[in-house]
Amino acid sequence: MEMKQLQGKTALITGASRGIGYAIARQFAAAGADIVFTHLSSDEQGQTSAEALRAFGGKVSVYRSDAADFSAVEVLMQEVVREFGRLDVLVNNAGITRDNLLLRMDEQSWDAVIRVNLKSCFNTVKAATRVFLKQRSGVIINIASVVGIKGNAGQANYAASKAGIIGLTKSVALELGSRNIRSNAIAPGFIETAMTQDLAEASIQDWKQAIPLQRMGLPEDVAHCALFLASDTSSYITGQVIQVDGGVLT
Ligand code: NAP
């Protein structure tokens, strides 16, 4: 029997109780990985998702842990090593939006988005890298956004956080390539999740018209790319940003 792509590997995914993170966790679990994932608010959702992931047969742990909290992430990483004995793949997926036009954007909205989306990546990458260096290998996948490449009116905080993630991704790739640690980002376009559910119908129609493939993306579309980047099939790829956006930014 052919070995599954992530058999024997452990993956940590932040913010994976639902949406894109959960789709990534499913793909990884189906590919044979053990899964650790975090979330922030609903314990019930966290447990339900963990249960569904266990059906794939691997080990699954869920932590309620704020990715933006530096010391909480250090504790989380100690737990992962204690429980799983290793870490092979880190996916930074936790993210929020606090949209508003710049003139109406308050300081709290700016700080919250930068903390949760960008500082969280610093926290986890720093903690995971210690493990990766000991193991002499590791894969980092950061979920950015096409908005981090092109900007978006009403999302200055979010676009800045996602552009920051791209800068971090590339710098880490340069610093740690010689240690067999790969670092890549995925820039999704417009994906059907709770994050985009509340957008006005008119705005959704505008978006769809601008997408050459004529549909919104599914969380699974992003997850397939994440699986590729997590597996050895992409072993010569680092420092890249892969757009999964139906061609919207071309
Ligand atoms: P979502 O459906 O809103 O899910 C967000 C997930 O992140 C939830 O599991 C949530 O847990 C968790 N989370 C939020 N804050 C957290 C924190 N501080 N620490 C740990 N976990 C936290 O979002 P999504 O649409 O799947 O987006 C996932 C990622 O893709 C984000 O980085 C987003 O920016 C990016 N992205 C999304 C789109 C899109 O169109 N949807 C496009 C481009 C990029 P709780 O529910 O427990 O709070």
Boltz pocket constraint, residues with backbone or C-beta under 6 A from the ligand:
constraints:
  - pocket:
      binder: B
      contacts: [[A, 14], [A, 15], [A, 16], [A, 17], [A, 18], [A, 19], [A, 20], [A, 21], [A, 38], [A, 39], [A, 40], [A, 41], [A, 42], [A, 45], [A, 65], [A, 66], [A, 67], [A, 68], [A, 92], [A, 93], [A, 94], [A, 95], [A, 96], [A, 116], [A, 143], [A, 144], [A, 145], [A, 146], [A, 187], [A, 188], [A, 189], [A, 190], [A, 191], [A, 192], [A, 193], [A, 194], [A, 195], [A, 196]]
      max_distance: 6.0
